Amino acid sequence: MSINTILLVSADDTLAKSILTCLVESGCQVIHSTKGTGAVNLIQKEKPALVVLDIALPDYNSLAIIRAIREGGTSERVPIILVGSNMREEDVLIGLEVGADLCLLETFHPQVFIARVHSLLRRFELMELHARMIR
C-alpha cells in the first residue's frame, strides 16, 4: 500500500475535479477511474491507501462496490469515503452500514476534506500496525 496513493472513482466531472485538486495539492498521488465496473479489481491491483467513491456511478452500484471490498480478502481494511451531490440522510446511513468510513456531501471545504482524509489514513495505519503486532 502506498501511503499517499488515493483511488477516486467518480464519473461526475465537477466533483472529480474538486476532489482531485484538493488531493494533488496536499501531495497525494491520485488514480482516477470514471467507471465503477472493475473498481474492486483496481483496488486489489493498485492497493491504494484510501478510496473516494462517488455514490452516483452511472455503470455500477457504489454500495455493491463497498460490500465487495469489505467482504473481499486483502482490501477489506482500506478506508472508504463515500461522496455525492445528491446524498440524502438515508444514503449516508446505508453507506455507513455497508462499510463506508465517512460519507460527505459534494459541498465541502477543501481543507476540512483533506484533514478528514489524513485522519482516516492515520487511523487505518494504526489499525494495521496493531493487527501486525498481534499476529
N, C-alpha and C positions, 0 to 999 in steps of 0.2 A: 504494500500500500504506500502510495506516495503521499506524504503528509500535506502537500499543498495542491493536489490534483482533485478537482471537483467535476463531477459529471452533471451537466444541465440537460434535462430532457424537456424541451418546450418547442411547440410549433408557433407560438404567439411571438411575432417579431418584436413588438413593443416590450413585452415582458422579458423576453430573452436578452434584448439589447440592454435593458436596465440592469438586469442581474449580471450579465457578462461584464459590463462596465465596472460595477461595484467590485466584483471578484478579481478582475485583472488589475484594477488599480490598487487592490490590497495585496498584490503579489501572488495570487493564486494562478495556477495553470488550469484552464477550463477546457473540457471536452464537451462540445455541444452537439446534441442529436435532436433533430426535429421529429423523430419518429419514436413512438412507444414500442412498436414491434422491434424485438431484438434488444430492448433495453437491459433485460436481465442478463443476457449473454455479454453485452458490452460491459456491464458492471463486473461480471466474473472475469472477463478478459483484462480490463484496464485497472481493476481494483482501486477505484477512487477512494479518497479519504471521506468524501461526503457526496450525497446525491441531492440535487434540487430537481423536483419533479412537478411539472405543471399538471394540475388536476384535470384540465380540459384538453387532452390529447385527441386529435381527430381520428387516429387509427387504432387506438388501444385504450383499455380501461386502466387508468392510473392506479386505482385501488388494487386491481389484479396484479400489477407490477409490484406493489408494496408487499402483497401477500406472498408472491413468488420469491421475493428477496428474503423475507423473514422465514419462510419455510425451507429455503434452499440451504446449501452447505456452507461455503466459506464466506459468503457475503451477508449473512444474517446480522452481523454487527455493524454494518455501515450505517451511519446516521442519514436520515432522510428528512428533507424539508419539503413539504407539500405546499405549493403556491397556486394562486389563481385569482383572477379578477372578479369572478362571479361566485366565489365560495360563500355558502350560507353556513349558519351555525351547525346544521345537520352534517354538512360536508366536513367541517372541522372535527366534529365528534366521530364520525365514521373513519376519517383519515387517521385520527389518533388511535382508535380502536383496532384498526388493521395493522398498525405498526409504524406510522409516521412519528417522528420525534418532535416535529414542530410544524404547525400549519399557519401560513401567512397569507393575508390578502395582498393583492398586487400593489396596492399603495402602501409603501413602507419607506422609512427614512434610510438612505444608504448606509450611514454609519451604524445605525441600530441593526440593520441586516447583517453587516459584517461582524459586529460584536456577537450576534447570535450564532453565526457560523463558527467563529472562533471558540465560543463557549461549548458548542456541541462537539467540536473537534477535540477540545481538551477533555471533556467528559468521556468520550469514547476512547481516547488514548489511555486514560486512567483505567477504564474498564478492561481494556485489552491487556495492560500491564498486570492488573490484578489477576486476570484469567491465566496469564502465563505463569504467575508466581504460584498459583495453587495446583497447577498441573504436575 
